Amino acid sequence: MQSAVPSASDDLSVKNTTHSNTPRWLHNPNLPWILAYVLVASFTGAFFMADTVDYVTSAYLHEFGTDWVFWDFRHLLWRPLGWLFFHVLRPWIASDTEADARKDITIIFLIVNWICGLASLLLMRALLRRFSSRGLAVLIATLAFLFSLAFLNYIHSGCPYIPGLTFLLLGLYFIVRSAETPYSAVAPFQAALALALSVCLWFPYAFAVPGALLLPFFYSRFQHHRWRFVIKTTVICLFLGIAAYGAVLAHLRIHTIQGASEWIQSETKDVTRVPGSARAVFGLARSFLDMGTDAILFKRFLIHDPYNPVTLAQLFRVSFLKLALFYCFLASILVQLVRSQPGRNILAFCLLSAAPVAIFGLFWRGGDMERYLPLYPAFFVAVAFALADKTSPRHLKWIAAVFVITCMISNVMVTSRFTLASQRKLIATRLQDLLPIIRPNSRIVVLDIHDEVVNFARTFPLDPINREHRHVFYAAINSGTAQTCHWQEAFATTVFAVWKSGGDIWISKRLLEQTPHRDWLWAEGADPCVTWASVSRFFSQFDLGSSVGARDGFALLLPTEKNRATLNPLLSRASQNIGMKRLEGEFSAVREGIWDRFSGRSFSPAMPERVRLTSSEQLASLFGHPDVWLDQCEQFVFQERSARQQT
């Protein structure tokens, strides 16, 4: 079998290639990449942190006795990992307040991602050098990986995506590394353990595991022990995965198939699949290249938005050129791989690794840029191999160069700390008149999850505003979830829960407008459960009090008899506690347990047994809306922690 791979001299280890008197570490070929990573990471930040604040909340509550979605099927070990680090480091961390404890957990998650990002870069380079015979091709592919949007963003987050990618790359590295040394019984275990850990950190990496396990059949250095290695690695990987999930099921006392099914679905019941090839097409490209907010233009064009219509001519913007550039680059790589037998071997590996991931994106939230991180290893292996091929045409190299330069400029601009600081300043200006007068337990109601202040609250958890005003922002519309179909009932539940706790409801004036502004990222018809007319009509009927800010400010929802009479029918329709996950069967998915005091029994520090709620009505009677529940629950566990320290 032909091969287009270099010698096996490259490794992650340091090799003494000189007899000079300079320190050995200065000759480490990874040193320039370490410095490049540190420089890039220092200059950039995350513009979207996804569910980082939720992972922090879960780890924090678990440390102080309350399990809130601690064992999650999709991120089995991520929350426990964050909690474990915090639990071990607590004696050396001065977490005097609840805000300090949450800050420390957030920093732990961020540090883990930063380190895993560096490890991923070095592992990717080591992997690419085993598939490419030319240093320039490896350089281009590694730079493209470093500046890919999803990677560049999530190395600054507290999500499990980058750690999962690290272990996927580590598994691939162990597989190709084993072909360069005499057969070892340890190698299959190393590869299987790394692949299993990647899945346990984020389950979608499971779609890339079959291709990784079959890599020996497409890697030319594997000769005599392919079958034995593949079978052994597959069996061990399956065993480790089943053991990990089985141990969690046993811990949760789930012993039936129905119970396991409910646990698997528990965190996805209120999240709609949001399928569609159009979303996947843009999501795949956006994983590598920043598209700005132009995706909303395509959505408005496809659904014929009557409020903000988009013509065909308006679609041909810079982002459309980026989209065309990405798919032109992808097509050129695929064509080049087909031309030779070694290239077809690489193509087969890429299809086995990337096709399941791409197909999954067609049926489950394909617009999310992290959805395609599992196919990164296969994609960049294909890039490095195709560029190193002696028969590769000149136009492919030019396209690759333009693609990398575009990634570097476009993605660094959107993740630049200067850009993020500018965004923060705009949001702070919008909130500056409201935050000083807002009372405890209050909520600021905004349009949807695309509102700038909602993303600000979830993406800048260490910002002083968010540390002081946690759980203060409430999105009336949560697109892509079941809540959208019952958003009025969810709002009524929140209002009464906030009023009961002594807080106020401040409504964004955007909700009172007759038509949505073009910059609000609203696409009429994108969700069949809600229209702009229904939103505007609903909020315009209430009695409003004082207001702050200009046209984009906020107005106080008064607790008048008229407003209560308007909301009461909605509250009665929310008997199933719309807005929270429904708890069914033998497993309480959302609120796994709370301290005995919440169930009516007296609290005792010597009795740390957790009590599992069995119905959403029971939970609703205790705390109402989930945001209010989290707020009060965290206040309680911190008070109990302080009481313990005093006694």
Secondary structure, DSSP 8 states (H G I E B T S, - for coil): -------TT--SS------SSS-GGGG-TTHHHHHHHHHHHHHB--S--TTHHHHHHHHHHHHTT-EES-S-STTTTHHHHHHHHHHHHGGGS---SHHHHHHHHHHHHHHHHHHHHHHHHHHHHHHHTTT-S-HHHHHHHHHHHHT-HHHHHHTTSSSSHHHHHHHHHHHHHHHHHHTTSS--SHHHHHHHHHHHHHHHH-GGGGGTHHHHHTGGGT-TT--SSHHHHHHHHHHHHHHHHHHHHHHHHHHTT--SHHHHHHHHHHTTTTB-----HHHHHHHHHHHHS--TTTHHHHHHHHHT-SSS---HHHH-SHHHHHHHHHHHHHHHHHHHHHTSHHHHHHHHHHHHHHHHHHHHHHHTTTT-GGGGGGGHHHHHHHHHHHHH-TT--HHHHHHHHHHHHHHHHHHHHHHBHHHHHHHHHHHHHHHTTTGGG--TT-EEEEEETTSHHHHHHHH-TTSHHHHHSTT-EEEEE-TTBGGGGGHHHHHHHHHHHHHHTT--EEEEGGGG-SS--GGGT--TTSSTT--HHHHHHHHHTS-EEEEESSTTSEEEE---HHHHHHHHHHHHHTTT-TTS----TT---SEEEB-GGGGTS---TT----B----HHHHHHHHSSHHHHHHHHHHHHHHHHHHHHH-
